[in-house]
Structure formats: C-alpha cells, structure tokens
Amino acid sequence: MLKVLLVDDQKLIRDGIRSLLAISGKVTVVAEAVDGSQVISLAETHQPDVILLDLSMPVMDGIQTLQALQQTTLAIPVLVLTTFDEHDLVLQSLQAGAKGFLLKDVCLETLITAITILSQGGSYFMPSITERLLNQVKQTPKSSFAKPAVVETLTDKELEILALMAAGYSNKEIAQALFKSEGTVKNQCSTILSKLGARDRTRAVLHALELGLITGGFR
C-alpha cells in the first residue's frame, strides 16, 4: 500500500481524493495539510511515498512548498494536482522540483498510475501537455527514419529530458527546469537522438513511444 501526504486547502477536495484513493485499495492518505507550512514536519513524521500538492493555497502555496522541500534532505517525489492547465505553472513546478503534474479532474486510474510511477522514481505529466506533439508524432510515417538494430540504454537523466522533449519543451525551457546550461541540454538531446537513431525530436519521441521508453503520461 503506497502512502501519500495530501496537501490542499479545500476540505471537500481532500475528502474526495482520500475517498477515491481508499476505493483503489492501492494508496492510502497517511496525513493531510491545508497549506505548505506543515508539509515538511508531516513528511518527516509519516514518510509518505508521494506528496500530492495543490498549487493555489493561502499562507504557503504549492510553489513555495516545493522550494522549501528542496532545502531539506527529504527525497519524497511531489505530484502537483491543480485546476490550472498553464504552461508557466508546469515550468515553475518543474523548476521547484515537482516530478509530476495533473489536473484535478483526472480519473482515479490515471491518478493511481501517476502516484505509482513517482513512487518508483519516475515522472508523470498530464497528457494534455503533450497533445500537440503526439498528434504530430502520430502523423509521422514510421518508415521515415532508420532505427538502430540495438538501442543504447538511456540514462535516467536522459529519460527525464526525453519526457520533457515529448512534452514539447524547448532546450532553453528544459535547461531552466533542470538547472542546466542550454548547451549541456543541447548536447544531451543530441546524444538521445543518436541512441534512438532519430534525426529530429519528433522521430525520437515516436521511437521512444514504440519502445515503451515513455508512455502517454510520459514516465
């Protein structure tokens, strides 16, 4: 049973999420907070596998909470749950250390999947982030690039960058989110394309999808 710390200022939302997670039989809420001011102490006490975090809260909002967590030795992945589907919010969350981003209207199955992936060290971003790129990917002929006979193993960091590439982020945005130089990200993207035998990002994402390296939610 996976354990989560639920952080949201609206009691109705907390009650609903807690009830849904209980129905799943796979995840349990071990603690709750109405804002970010109690998150660190609750996380230290209960040691959850994942923190579910709202962004819009009084006293201490989600971005401030993420930033505070970065100053600690806690290594608990944070899944942002919000009502706002905004590009800037996704980037700010990534920059502050979030490992996942979902809208609150997602189905229970998606929420459980995201929690599970984060607990295993992966990342999960809402499919709507990638909708434009996926449409483009689906229209790309599978025979339009030569696949290597054997794909070199991608590192965890390369998989993280690949997921952001799939989400449509530029090298500059990826660099900002991962606190790297744009040149470093450009080199890593080139390495990823080389390992996947692809000449551009779209073909790299298509091949990665075919190989199961990333999913619709982009692990």
Backbone as a chain_set.jsonl record, in Angstrom:
{"seq": "MLKVLLVDDQKLIRDGIRSLLAISGKVTVVAEAVDGSQVISLAETHQPDVILLDLSMPVMDGIQTLQALQQTTLAIPVLVLTTFDEHDLVLQSLQAGAKGFLLKDVCLETLITAITILSQGGSYFMPSITERLLNQVKQTPKSSFAKPAVVETLTDKELEILALMAAGYSNKEIAQALFKSEGTVKNQCSTILSKLGARDRTRAVLHALELGLITGGFR", "coords": {"N": [[0.85, -1.2, 0.0], [0.722, 2.069, -1.023], [1.789, 5.151, 0.413], [0.526, 8.425, 0.887], [0.93, 11.959, 1.283], [-1.395, 14.396, 1.584], [-2.015, 17.577, 0.35], [-3.964, 20.297, 0.432], [-6.039, 23.139, 0.394], [-8.786, 23.004, 0.401], [-11.306, 21.374, 2.013], [-13.323, 19.726, 0.99], [-12.218, 18.834, -1.396], [-10.007, 17.423, -0.413], [-11.318, 15.418, 1.058], [-12.664, 14.103, -0.997], [-10.571, 13.147, -2.656], [-9.219, 11.499, -0.829], [-11.189, 9.564, -0.3], [-11.522, 8.411, -2.849], [-8.967, 7.337, -3.309], [-8.903, 5.471, -1.291], [-10.805, 3.676, -2.18], [-9.455, 2.492, -4.249], [-7.698, 0.714, -3.055], [-5.008, 0.617, -3.232], [-3.593, 2.818, -2.522], [-3.065, 4.931, 0.282], [-4.021, 7.689, 2.316], [-1.91, 9.137, 4.518], [-1.538, 11.435, 5.934], [-2.679, 14.859, 6.169], [-2.699, 18.28, 4.997], [-3.486, 21.773, 5.118], [-2.154, 23.773, 3.894], [1.165, 24.688, 2.749], [2.766, 25.029, 5.0], [2.968, 23.051, 6.945], [3.968, 20.857, 5.722], [6.67, 19.866, 5.598], [7.231, 18.999, 8.245], [5.185, 17.077, 8.572], [5.861, 15.321, 6.526], [8.32, 14.388, 7.408], [7.539, 13.065, 9.689], [5.634, 11.101, 8.846], [6.691, 9.94, 6.564], [5.809, 9.644, 3.716], [5.247, 8.0, 0.515], [4.725, 9.523, -1.677], [4.001, 12.974, -2.256], [1.014, 14.694, -2.59], [0.174, 17.632, -4.041], [-1.45, 20.732, -3.957], [-1.517, 23.788, -5.87], [-2.573, 26.386, -5.578], [-2.935, 27.911, -2.699], [-3.607, 29.405, 0.518], [-1.444, 31.238, 2.813], [0.963, 29.466, 2.464], [1.844, 28.645, -0.636], [1.767, 26.18, -3.364], [4.123, 26.307, -5.023], [5.928, 27.64, -3.342], [6.041, 25.745, -1.346], [7.23, 23.568, -2.653], [9.717, 24.704, -3.159], [10.626, 25.018, -0.547], [10.834, 22.346, 0.24], [12.957, 21.573, -1.326], [15.067, 22.546, 0.055], [15.562, 20.801, 2.032], [16.579, 17.519, 3.266], [14.846, 15.645, 2.472], [13.64, 13.202, 0.252], [11.263, 12.895, -1.182], [9.032, 12.339, -3.772], [7.047, 14.765, -5.513], [3.765, 15.187, -6.565], [1.997, 17.357, -8.408], [-1.253, 18.564, -8.103], [-3.701, 20.278, -9.684], [-6.091, 22.853, -10.619], [-5.493, 24.363, -12.709], [-4.437, 24.618, -16.022], [-1.768, 25.54, -17.143], [1.023, 26.564, -19.003], [3.212, 27.986, -17.876], [2.917, 27.429, -15.157], [3.471, 24.709, -15.078], [6.169, 24.715, -15.79], [7.252, 26.267, -13.685], [6.698, 24.568, -11.556], [8.254, 22.335, -12.215], [10.788, 23.479, -12.126], [10.913, 23.935, -9.447], [11.123, 21.432, -8.461], [9.06, 19.492, -8.73], [7.822, 16.258, -9.638], [5.722, 15.402, -11.087], [2.641, 16.32, -12.766], [-0.696, 16.99, -12.701], [-4.127, 17.57, -13.632], [-6.955, 18.237, -11.528], [-9.213, 16.993, -12.396], [-8.692, 14.502, -13.36], [-9.057, 10.95, -14.004], [-9.496, 8.281, -11.583], [-7.878, 6.063, -12.127], [-5.757, 7.146, -13.643], [-4.643, 8.848, -11.751], [-3.764, 7.013, -9.79], [-1.923, 5.605, -11.321], [-0.035, 7.632, -11.839], [0.865, 8.218, -9.218], [1.998, 5.77, -8.531], [4.078, 5.551, -10.445], [5.671, 7.775, -9.754], [6.428, 6.988, -7.185], [8.179, 5.031, -7.785], [10.305, 6.307, -8.737], [9.984, 7.633, -11.135], [8.591, 10.033, -13.53], [5.569, 11.91, -14.179], [3.406, 13.431, -16.375], [0.544, 15.389, -17.192], [-1.45, 14.224, -19.877], [-2.485, 16.207, -21.619], [-0.55, 18.119, -21.885], [1.126, 17.165, -23.777], [-0.312, 16.924, -26.06], [-0.316, 18.304, -28.602], [2.204, 17.623, -29.678], [2.045, 14.827, -29.738], [0.018, 14.426, -31.608], [1.351, 15.275, -33.835], [3.394, 13.406, -33.889], [1.974, 11.018, -34.351], [1.264, 11.375, -36.967], [3.554, 11.061, -38.325], [5.284, 9.137, -40.633], [6.194, 5.782, -39.94], [8.29, 4.687, -41.266], [10.01, 6.691, -41.853], [12.456, 7.151, -40.743], [15.607, 5.663, -39.954], [15.915, 3.017, -37.771], [18.154, 2.087, -35.17], [19.751, -1.132, -34.962], [20.134, -2.089, -32.394], [19.166, -0.424, -29.552], [20.887, 1.892, -27.644], [21.154, 1.957, -24.086], [19.324, 4.365, -22.332], [20.148, 6.845, -19.958], [18.864, 7.623, -16.636], [18.642, 10.392, -16.398], [18.657, 11.128, -19.089], [16.271, 9.959, -19.897], [14.517, 11.534, -18.449], [14.9, 14.011, -19.665], [14.055, 13.31, -22.208], [11.336, 12.877, -21.754], [10.525, 15.493, -21.244], [11.154, 16.635, -23.672], [9.25, 15.286, -25.199], [7.032, 16.456, -24.132], [7.033, 18.829, -25.366], [8.755, 20.903, -24.723], [11.275, 23.426, -25.108], [14.885, 23.471, -25.638], [15.92, 25.518, -24.064], [13.903, 25.866, -22.14], [13.902, 23.333, -20.942], [16.456, 23.358, -19.88], [16.175, 25.402, -17.987], [14.291, 24.234, -16.303], [15.656, 22.019, -15.3], [17.873, 23.091, -14.232], [20.264, 23.349, -15.732], [22.822, 24.192, -18.154], [21.983, 25.645, -21.303], [23.516, 24.715, -23.374], [24.484, 22.28, -22.394], [22.112, 20.79, -22.219], [21.422, 20.755, -24.916], [23.484, 19.175, -25.939], [22.929, 16.772, -24.595], [20.434, 16.174, -25.65], [21.167, 15.703, -28.283], [22.654, 13.403, -27.907], [20.653, 11.662, -27.07], [19.043, 11.541, -29.384], [20.886, 10.329, -31.074], [21.267, 7.813, -29.826], [18.746, 6.771, -30.198], [18.593, 6.634, -32.878], [17.459, 8.656, -34.407], [16.692, 11.548, -36.393], [15.527, 13.879, -35.641], [13.558, 15.566, -33.085], [10.828, 14.81, -33.073], [10.806, 12.297, -34.351], [12.403, 10.955, -32.575], [10.81, 10.902, -30.284], [8.639, 9.426, -31.27], [9.882, 6.923, -31.755], [10.668, 6.337, -29.151], [8.178, 6.063, -27.948], [7.239, 3.811, -29.293], [9.031, 1.932, -28.34], [8.355, 1.857, -25.735], [9.641, 3.445, -23.914], [8.736, 5.855, -23.049], [5.441, 6.855, -22.054], [1.913, 7.542, -22.655], [1.51, 9.249, -20.573], [4.006, 9.959, -20.05], [6.418, 8.762, -18.574]], "CA": [[0.0, 0.0, 0.0], [1.502, 3.293, -1.106], [1.366, 6.184, 1.354], [0.647, 9.78, 0.363], [0.613, 13.138, 2.08], [-2.312, 15.193, 0.764], [-1.935, 18.992, 0.718], [-4.954, 21.083, -0.303], [-6.749, 23.981, 1.365], [-10.225, 22.75, 0.347], [-11.646, 20.122, 2.694], [-14.126, 18.886, 0.09], [-11.273, 18.209, -2.326], [-9.235, 16.428, 0.338], [-12.208, 14.294, 1.374], [-12.94, 13.371, -2.236], [-9.368, 12.418, -3.086], [-8.972, 10.448, 0.15], [-12.183, 8.507, -0.512], [-11.224, 7.73, -4.111], [-7.757, 6.545, -3.133], [-9.256, 4.337, -0.431], [-11.528, 2.726, -3.035], [-8.485, 1.782, -5.094], [-7.034, -0.335, -2.294], [-3.577, 0.631, -3.552], [-2.974, 4.026, -1.962], [-3.731, 5.446, 1.462], [-3.593, 9.014, 2.764], [-1.413, 8.993, 5.894], [-1.584, 12.744, 6.588], [-3.23, 15.941, 5.363], [-2.349, 19.648, 5.389], [-4.307, 22.762, 4.417], [-1.216, 24.597, 3.142], [2.501, 24.12, 2.766], [3.534, 25.312, 6.212], [3.131, 21.846, 7.754], [4.364, 19.739, 4.87], [7.972, 19.29, 5.951], [7.119, 18.258, 9.509], [4.345, 15.905, 8.335], [6.611, 14.388, 5.684], [9.335, 13.771, 8.255], [6.868, 12.176, 10.646], [4.893, 9.993, 8.223], [7.486, 9.345, 5.483], [4.962, 9.175, 2.604], [5.931, 7.643, -0.722], [4.489, 10.621, -2.617], [3.235, 14.112, -1.746], [0.057, 15.257, -3.54], [0.246, 19.045, -3.673], [-2.193, 21.762, -4.67], [-0.685, 24.967, -6.087], [-3.222, 27.599, -5.091], [-3.291, 27.786, -1.284], [-3.217, 30.569, 1.321], [-0.314, 31.109, 3.742], [2.138, 28.953, 1.757], [1.292, 27.972, -1.81], [2.452, 24.988, -3.825], [5.479, 26.599, -5.491], [6.721, 27.923, -2.145], [6.218, 24.464, -0.65], [8.235, 22.826, -3.41], [11.008, 25.353, -2.924], [11.024, 24.699, 0.826], [11.23, 20.942, 0.259], [14.271, 21.467, -1.96], [16.081, 22.946, 1.029], [15.667, 19.745, 3.035], [17.178, 16.269, 2.79], [13.753, 14.753, 2.097], [13.67, 12.806, -1.157], [9.913, 12.403, -1.47], [8.553, 12.948, -5.006], [5.828, 15.573, -5.391], [2.833, 15.202, -7.692], [1.154, 18.543, -8.34], [-2.65, 18.425, -8.521], [-4.192, 21.647, -9.765], [-7.215, 23.107, -11.531], [-4.995, 25.254, -13.753], [-3.647, 23.993, -17.082], [-0.978, 26.639, -17.666], [2.4, 26.218, -19.348], [4.137, 28.592, -16.912], [2.811, 26.725, -13.882], [4.183, 23.444, -15.221], [7.596, 25.024, -15.745], [7.601, 26.679, -12.323], [6.651, 23.377, -10.71], [9.431, 21.538, -12.545], [11.948, 24.195, -11.616], [10.907, 23.821, -7.982], [11.359, 20.053, -8.066], [7.94, 18.56, -8.89], [8.08, 15.129, -10.522], [4.52, 15.099, -11.847], [1.698, 17.435, -12.863], [-2.001, 16.531, -13.168], [-5.311, 18.356, -13.298], [-7.771, 17.558, -10.522], [-10.346, 16.272, -12.99], [-8.244, 13.225, -13.935], [-9.74, 9.781, -13.47], [-8.784, 7.611, -10.495], [-6.846, 5.179, -12.691], [-4.61, 7.971, -14.002], [-4.027, 9.319, -10.508], [-3.055, 5.876, -9.195], [-0.766, 5.348, -12.186], [0.955, 8.687, -11.6], [1.423, 8.017, -7.874], [2.848, 4.574, -8.596], [5.279, 5.869, -11.218], [6.518, 8.661, -8.954], [6.978, 6.231, -6.054], [9.233, 4.183, -8.338], [11.392, 7.165, -9.205], [9.711, 8.2, -12.444], [7.864, 11.299, -13.636], [4.31, 11.745, -14.891], [2.807, 14.719, -16.705], [-0.785, 15.226, -17.769], [-1.402, 14.015, -21.333], [-2.819, 17.401, -22.399], [0.681, 18.859, -22.137], [1.801, 16.59, -24.943], [-1.302, 16.648, -27.109], [0.094, 18.789, -29.92], [3.321, 16.847, -30.186], [1.601, 13.466, -30.034], [-0.703, 14.466, -32.874], [2.374, 15.366, -34.87], [4.095, 12.124, -33.9], [1.119, 10.006, -34.957], [1.174, 11.615, -38.395], [4.872, 10.842, -38.912], [5.428, 7.758, -41.123], [7.146, 5.013, -39.154], [9.436, 4.328, -42.083], [10.701, 7.911, -42.26], [13.802, 7.209, -40.196], [16.219, 4.352, -39.768], [16.124, 2.675, -36.376], [19.333, 1.26, -34.95], [19.422, -2.532, -34.672], [20.081, -2.182, -30.941], [19.123, 0.901, -28.958], [21.705, 2.035, -26.445], [20.376, 2.276, -22.893], [19.292, 5.766, -21.933], [20.298, 7.054, -18.516], [17.675, 8.197, -16.005], [18.586, 11.812, -16.746], [18.271, 11.221, -20.493], [14.837, 9.652, -19.959], [13.81, 12.713, -17.933], [14.954, 15.013, -20.727], [13.217, 12.791, -23.296], [9.944, 13.137, -21.386], [10.281, 16.925, -21.432], [11.13, 16.824, -25.124], [7.946, 14.804, -25.645], [6.025, 17.409, -23.674], [7.079, 19.991, -26.23], [9.578, 21.978, -24.18], [12.483, 23.758, -25.851], [16.128, 23.257, -24.894], [16.031, 26.574, -23.058], [12.955, 25.576, -21.06], [14.393, 22.145, -20.249], [17.619, 23.801, -19.107], [15.667, 26.155, -16.837], [13.595, 23.316, -15.398], [16.596, 21.068, -14.704], [19.016, 23.862, -13.727], [21.442, 23.044, -16.533], [23.055, 25.169, -19.201], [21.301, 25.286, -22.545], [24.469, 23.938, -24.157], [24.505, 20.912, -21.856], [20.864, 20.137, -22.637], [21.514, 20.534, -26.363], [24.357, 18.014, -26.136], [22.229, 15.581, -24.127], [19.387, 15.887, -26.636], [21.847, 15.104, -29.439], [23.004, 12.038, -27.518], [19.4, 10.896, -27.065], [18.68, 11.302, -30.781], [21.849, 9.367, -31.611], [20.976, 6.498, -29.266], [17.473, 6.295, -30.74], [18.687, 6.572, -34.332], [16.496, 9.609, -34.955], [17.343, 12.771, -36.849], [14.892, 15.038, -35.017], [12.844, 15.286, -31.836], [9.566, 14.114, -33.314], [11.105, 10.896, -34.622], [12.931, 10.38, -31.33], [9.656, 10.638, -29.419], [7.902, 8.321, -31.88], [10.606, 5.688, -31.492], [10.606, 6.093, -27.709], [6.827, 5.566, -27.675], [7.167, 2.441, -29.815], [9.853, 1.073, -27.489], [7.829, 1.874, -24.38], [10.522, 4.218, -23.032], [7.833, 6.831, -22.482], [4.051, 6.478, -22.271], [1.032, 8.686, -22.872], [1.695, 10.172, -19.464], [5.424, 10.28, -20.066], [7.136, 8.33, -17.383]], "C": [[0.885, 1.248, 0.0], [0.917, 4.355, -0.187], [1.55, 7.569, 0.732], [0.307, 10.813, 1.43], [-0.183, 14.053, 1.174], [-2.331, 16.641, 1.25], [-2.877, 19.804, -0.164], [-5.757, 21.882, 0.704], [-8.254, 23.728, 1.384], [-10.562, 21.369, 0.919], [-12.42, 19.171, 1.79], [-13.224, 18.144, -0.899], [-10.488, 17.118, -1.618], [-10.086, 15.196, 0.628], [-12.456, 13.436, 0.133], [-11.755, 12.544, -2.69], [-9.084, 11.262, -2.137], [-9.908, 9.269, -0.067], [-11.891, 7.705, -1.775], [-9.997, 6.831, -3.97], [-8.031, 5.307, -2.275], [-9.965, 3.252, -1.235], [-10.554, 1.88, -3.842], [-7.835, 0.61, -4.37], [-5.535, -0.389, -2.522], [-2.835, 1.786, -2.895], [-3.769, 4.475, -0.748], [-3.164, 6.81, 1.83], [-3.183, 8.905, 4.23], [-1.415, 10.309, 6.657], [-2.121, 13.779, 5.621], [-2.774, 17.292, 5.897], [-3.166, 20.614, 4.541], [-3.448, 23.77, 3.655], [0.177, 24.017, 3.327], [3.275, 24.259, 4.065], [3.795, 24.076, 7.073], [3.724, 20.669, 6.987], [5.664, 19.08, 5.312], [7.879, 18.462, 7.227], [6.284, 16.994, 9.337], [5.085, 14.857, 7.491], [7.677, 13.664, 6.506], [8.719, 12.752, 9.203], [6.303, 10.926, 9.978], [5.635, 9.313, 7.074], [6.62, 8.791, 4.348], [5.813, 8.808, 1.39], [5.845, 8.775, -1.737], [3.721, 11.724, -1.889], [2.322, 14.613, -2.863], [-0.151, 16.712, -3.145], [-0.591, 19.945, -4.575], [-1.265, 22.963, -4.859], [-1.261, 26.218, -5.461], [-3.732, 27.418, -3.666], [-2.887, 29.056, -0.547], [-1.997, 30.239, 2.184], [0.968, 30.68, 3.024], [1.661, 28.131, 0.577], [2.18, 26.809, -2.268], [3.885, 25.222, -4.273], [6.396, 26.873, -4.307], [7.015, 26.634, -1.372], [7.282, 23.617, -1.336], [9.633, 23.392, -3.162], [11.53, 25.044, -1.522], [11.508, 23.255, 0.932], [12.616, 20.744, -0.342], [15.401, 21.809, -0.986], [16.283, 21.9, 2.114], [16.374, 18.525, 2.438], [16.111, 15.254, 2.392], [13.802, 14.459, 0.597], [12.331, 12.215, -1.564], [9.393, 13.087, -2.731], [7.215, 13.66, -4.805], [5.036, 15.535, -6.691], [1.907, 16.399, -7.51], [-0.237, 18.216, -8.878], [-3.265, 19.817, -8.525], [-5.39, 21.739, -10.701], [-6.759, 23.937, -12.72], [-4.086, 24.531, -14.739], [-2.856, 25.101, -17.777], [0.48, 26.234, -17.849], [3.376, 26.735, -18.293], [4.107, 27.865, -15.574], [3.546, 25.385, -13.928], [5.679, 23.687, -15.096], [8.042, 25.419, -14.334], [7.642, 25.476, -11.387], [7.884, 22.503, -10.939], [10.693, 22.175, -11.973], [12.064, 24.044, -10.104], [10.975, 22.372, -7.514], [10.218, 19.072, -8.203], [8.301, 17.472, -9.894], [6.865, 14.751, -11.355], [3.553, 16.264, -11.801], [0.405, 16.915, -13.471], [-3.077, 17.547, -12.828], [-6.189, 17.546, -12.352], [-8.933, 16.774, -11.127], [-9.919, 14.953, -13.645], [-9.018, 12.072, -13.305], [-8.87, 9.112, -12.407], [-7.642, 6.753, -11.026], [-5.582, 5.96, -13.039], [-3.879, 8.453, -12.76], [-3.215, 8.214, -9.852], [-1.797, 5.568, -10.0], [0.343, 6.354, -11.922], [1.64, 8.508, -10.246], [2.395, 6.838, -7.887], [4.156, 4.866, -9.311], [6.225, 6.769, -10.424], [7.167, 7.909, -7.798], [8.13, 5.341, -6.492], [10.383, 4.997, -8.926], [11.187, 7.799, -10.563], [9.018, 9.538, -12.377], [6.577, 11.065, -14.409], [3.677, 13.121, -15.108], [1.493, 14.509, -17.443], [-0.706, 15.153, -19.285], [-1.693, 15.264, -22.143], [-1.592, 18.247, -22.703], [1.277, 18.431, -23.464], [0.901, 16.436, -26.155], [-0.844, 17.087, -28.493], [1.204, 17.935, -30.512], [2.891, 15.432, -30.556], [0.838, 13.403, -31.34], [0.276, 14.498, -34.037], [3.094, 14.03, -35.025], [3.279, 11.06, -34.632], [1.038, 10.148, -36.47], [2.502, 11.365, -39.11], [4.997, 9.392, -39.373], [6.506, 7.012, -40.344], [8.395, 4.675, -39.945], [10.307, 5.524, -42.436], [12.064, 8.066, -41.618], [14.293, 5.797, -39.94], [16.474, 4.104, -38.29], [17.404, 1.861, -36.231], [18.908, -0.157, -34.606], [19.263, -2.741, -33.174], [20.13, -0.775, -30.362], [19.978, 0.917, -27.697], [20.816, 2.438, -25.27], [20.467, 3.756, -22.573], [19.415, 5.862, -20.412], [19.003, 7.635, -17.953], [17.53, 9.664, -16.376], [18.178, 11.997, -18.201], [16.792, 10.908, -20.673], [14.017, 10.835, -19.473], [13.773, 13.807, -18.997], [14.068, 14.594, -21.901], [11.742, 13.055, -23.003], [9.595, 14.605, -21.584], [10.296, 17.289, -22.913], [9.764, 16.429, -25.675], [6.836, 15.761, -25.253], [6.085, 18.72, -24.433], [7.924, 21.138, -25.741], [10.839, 22.187, -25.01], [13.71, 23.449, -25.007], [16.28, 24.275, -23.769], [15.13, 26.294, -21.866], [13.39, 24.353, -20.255], [15.574, 22.524, -19.355], [17.179, 24.546, -17.85], [15.038, 25.217, -15.816], [14.562, 22.413, -14.647], [17.859, 21.742, -14.171], [20.322, 23.441, -14.407], [21.659, 24.168, -17.529], [22.354, 24.695, -20.466], [22.206, 24.434, -23.424], [24.53, 22.485, -23.714], [23.275, 20.141, -22.304], [20.903, 19.828, -24.13], [22.365, 19.303, -26.652], [23.664, 16.72, -25.723], [21.113, 15.187, -25.078], [19.996, 15.22, -27.873], [22.215, 13.655, -29.153], [21.775, 11.136, -27.552], [18.99, 10.544, -28.493], [19.6, 10.249, -31.394], [21.552, 7.958, -31.113], [19.713, 5.901, -29.862], [17.496, 6.197, -32.266], [17.713, 7.496, -35.016], [17.192, 10.907, -35.342], [16.677, 14.032, -36.292], [14.073, 14.591, -33.816], [11.587, 14.461, -32.06], [9.802, 12.624, -33.536], [11.673, 10.2, -33.376], [11.786, 10.014, -30.388], [8.842, 9.471, -29.954], [8.573, 6.986, -31.568], [10.536, 5.332, -30.01], [9.237, 5.547, -27.307], [6.699, 4.111, -28.125], [7.924, 1.46, -28.925], [9.341, 1.006, -26.046], [8.711, 2.625, -23.399], [9.752, 5.341, -22.362], [6.425, 6.401, -22.844], [3.227, 7.715, -22.549], [1.177, 9.718, -21.774], [3.131, 10.571, -19.278], [6.106, 10.023, -18.74], [8.582, 8.773, -17.449]], "O": [[1.69, 1.453, 0.908], [-0.3, 4.449, -0.026], [2.585, 7.859, 0.131], [-0.485, 10.57, 2.341], [0.297, 14.447, 0.111], [-2.627, 16.906, 2.415], [-2.627, 19.98, -1.356], [-6.121, 21.361, 1.759], [-8.937, 24.193, 2.297], [-10.154, 20.34, 0.38], [-12.202, 17.96, 1.818], [-13.447, 16.971, -1.197], [-10.321, 16.02, -2.149], [-9.628, 14.065, 0.464], [-12.457, 12.207, 0.202], [-11.906, 11.381, -3.064], [-8.746, 10.164, -2.58], [-9.483, 8.115, -0.025], [-11.996, 6.479, -1.781], [-9.991, 5.699, -4.453], [-7.464, 4.239, -2.504], [-9.757, 2.061, -1.005], [-10.797, 0.699, -4.089], [-7.462, -0.379, -5.001], [-4.862, -1.316, -2.069], [-1.616, 1.746, -2.731], [-4.998, 4.41, -0.743], [-1.968, 7.056, 1.673], [-4.015, 8.613, 5.088], [-1.307, 10.315, 7.883], [-2.035, 13.61, 4.404], [-2.498, 17.442, 7.088], [-3.5, 20.32, 3.393], [-3.972, 24.541, 2.851], [0.352, 22.987, 3.978], [4.341, 23.66, 4.213], [4.748, 24.059, 7.851], [3.951, 19.602, 7.558], [5.74, 17.854, 5.389], [8.393, 17.345, 7.282], [6.627, 15.949, 9.889], [4.947, 13.656, 7.721], [7.907, 12.469, 6.32], [9.31, 11.709, 9.483], [6.473, 9.818, 10.485], [5.248, 8.223, 6.653], [6.686, 7.599, 4.048], [6.954, 9.251, 1.259], [6.751, 8.974, -2.547], [2.897, 11.448, -1.018], [2.792, 14.922, -3.958], [-0.603, 16.995, -2.036], [-0.455, 19.921, -5.798], [-0.323, 23.138, -4.087], [-0.532, 27.023, -4.881], [-4.803, 26.856, -3.439], [-1.926, 29.717, -0.94], [-1.579, 29.084, 2.262], [1.941, 31.433, 2.978], [1.128, 27.036, 0.76], [3.198, 26.5, -1.649], [4.772, 24.433, -3.946], [7.526, 26.385, -4.275], [8.1, 26.463, -0.817], [8.132, 23.02, -0.675], [10.598, 22.65, -2.981], [12.727, 24.834, -1.331], [12.481, 22.973, 1.632], [13.361, 19.858, 0.078], [16.548, 21.408, -1.185], [17.094, 22.095, 3.019], [16.719, 18.509, 1.256], [16.435, 14.128, 2.016], [13.983, 15.363, -0.219], [12.271, 11.168, -2.209], [9.319, 14.315, -2.761], [6.368, 13.215, -4.031], [5.562, 15.812, -7.768], [1.123, 16.443, -6.562], [-0.379, 17.663, -9.969], [-3.341, 20.464, -7.481], [-5.665, 20.821, -11.474], [-7.539, 24.191, -13.637], [-3.095, 23.913, -14.351], [-3.225, 25.549, -18.863], [1.089, 25.638, -16.961], [4.269, 26.004, -17.864], [5.142, 27.7, -14.929], [4.165, 24.975, -12.946], [6.377, 22.962, -14.387], [9.078, 24.963, -13.85], [8.519, 25.378, -10.529], [8.484, 21.995, -9.991], [11.551, 21.494, -11.411], [13.163, 24.027, -9.551], [10.896, 22.101, -6.316], [10.374, 17.909, -7.829], [8.997, 17.727, -10.877], [6.951, 13.887, -12.227], [3.63, 17.104, -10.905], [0.393, 16.453, -14.613], [-2.957, 18.294, -11.856], [-6.168, 16.316, -12.374], [-9.567, 15.975, -10.437], [-10.689, 14.355, -14.395], [-9.566, 12.203, -12.21], [-7.664, 9.347, -12.339], [-6.56, 6.722, -10.439], [-4.47, 5.505, -12.769], [-2.649, 8.467, -12.718], [-2.094, 8.454, -9.403], [-0.737, 5.302, -9.433], [1.512, 5.988, -11.797], [2.86, 8.635, -10.145], [3.484, 6.914, -7.317], [5.225, 4.476, -8.84], [7.436, 6.553, -10.42], [8.325, 8.161, -7.466], [8.96, 4.942, -5.675], [11.307, 4.451, -9.53], [12.097, 8.433, -11.097], [8.87, 10.117, -11.3], [6.492, 10.131, -15.206], [3.443, 13.872, -14.16], [1.349, 13.566, -18.221], [0.018, 15.927, -19.911], [-1.195, 15.385, -23.263], [-1.587, 19.01, -23.669], [1.862, 19.239, -24.185], [1.315, 15.875, -27.17], [-0.968, 16.33, -29.456], [1.164, 17.568, -31.687], [3.327, 14.898, -31.576], [0.983, 12.447, -32.102], [0.076, 13.855, -35.068], [3.369, 13.58, -36.137], [3.818, 10.295, -35.432], [0.777, 9.176, -37.179], [2.58, 11.443, -40.336], [4.825, 8.488, -38.555], [7.595, 7.539, -40.115], [9.446, 4.404, -39.364], [11.24, 5.398, -43.229], [12.771, 9.028, -41.918], [13.511, 4.868, -39.739], [17.165, 4.882, -37.632], [17.704, 1.029, -37.087], [17.84, -0.37, -34.032], [18.378, -3.472, -32.73], [21.051, -0.015, -30.66], [19.823, 0.08, -26.807], [19.843, 3.173, -25.442], [21.556, 4.33, -22.545], [18.85, 5.049, -19.681], [18.144, 8.087, -18.709], [16.423, 10.133, -16.639], [17.431, 12.923, -18.519], [16.127, 11.521, -21.509], [12.947, 11.116, -20.013], [12.744, 14.45, -19.205], [13.407, 15.433, -22.514], [10.985, 13.415, -23.904], [8.498, 14.93, -22.039], [9.537, 18.153, -23.353], [9.189, 17.133, -26.505], [5.825, 15.872, -25.945], [5.288, 19.624, -24.182], [7.834, 22.242, -26.277], [11.402, 21.234, -25.548], [13.599, 23.194, -23.807], [16.712, 23.94, -22.666], [15.539, 26.463, -20.718], [13.263, 24.336, -19.031], [15.676, 22.067, -18.216], [17.743, 24.344, -16.775], [15.228, 25.381, -14.611], [14.323, 22.076, -13.487], [18.79, 21.076, -13.72], [21.338, 23.211, -13.752], [20.778, 25.004, -17.727], [22.158, 23.497, -20.672], [21.737, 23.543, -24.132], [24.617, 21.574, -24.537], [23.371, 18.985, -22.717], [20.464, 18.76, -24.557], [22.016, 18.486, -27.504], [23.786, 15.698, -26.398], [20.868, 14.0, -25.292], [19.416, 14.293, -28.438], [22.109, 12.789, -30.022], [21.843, 9.993, -28.004], [18.635, 9.402, -28.783], [19.148, 9.382, -32.143], [21.58, 7.008, -31.895], [19.605, 4.684, -30.018], [16.533, 5.732, -32.876], [17.191, 7.175, -36.084], [18.16, 11.318, -34.701], [17.205, 15.133, -36.454], [13.915, 13.397, -33.563], [11.316, 13.519, -31.315], [9.09, 11.787, -32.982], [11.447, 9.009, -33.16], [11.793, 8.948, -29.773], [8.401, 8.618, -29.184], [7.909, 6.031, -31.164], [10.364, 4.166, -29.653], [9.137, 4.68, -26.438], [6.119, 3.285, -27.42], [7.52, 0.307, -28.769], [9.824, 0.21, -25.24], [8.56, 2.471, -22.186], [10.072, 5.739, -21.242], [6.222, 5.675, -23.816], [3.769, 8.814, -22.668], [0.993, 10.914, -22.003], [3.447, 11.423, -18.447], [6.331, 10.916, -17.924], [9.354, 8.5, -16.529]]}, "num_chains": 1, "name": "protein.A"}
